[in-house]
Amino acid sequence: MEKEIVDVPVMSAKTRSLGVPCSPAVKANGFVFISGTPPIDMETGQMVRGDIEAQTEASLKAVKHLLEAAGSSLEKVVMVRVYAANSGFYAAINRVYAKYFPVDPPARTFVPVASWPMEFDIEIECQAVA
């Protein structure tokens, strides 16, 4: 197995500064694995505040940035997991999500969760072809 940790400006530094023991993006055997990505502004490294649509937009922008840094793209995503702090956010998340995957969307799982140790309401992870 060949494994490469992708150092992504802003996101990798943010992850290290928070002391989270994970890599935001990893390439292995022709795939790219993107860790759960909260709504982080990829220019400032700050959490995006706002309603669930604003947070979903920020999370998906960050996922897109991570994929591109690893040599992939949204078009090559094969699986997505959306973790949300409230199952009632489902419709609002779908409205934003559909803009990022308008044609032939990838497989997806929606998982309601109780809470996170930081203040955000959504986290998105995915796997893509490199």
Number of C-alpha atoms within 10 A of each C-alpha: 4 7 12 12 15 20 16 19 14 15 24 17 14 18 15 12 9 8 9 10 8 13 18 24 25 20 22 14 11 10 19 27 24 23 19 20 22 24 28 25 18 21 10 11 16 13 17 20 15 12 12 21 18 15 24 28 20 23 26 23 18 21 28 19 18 29 29 14 15 23 13 20 18 21 16 16 22 15 16 19 17 22 22 24 17 15 13 10 17 15 11 14 21 13 13 17 17 11 11 16 13 9 9 7 17 17 12 13 11 14 16 17 14 10 14 12 5 8 12 20 23 27 24 21 21 23 24 22 20 18
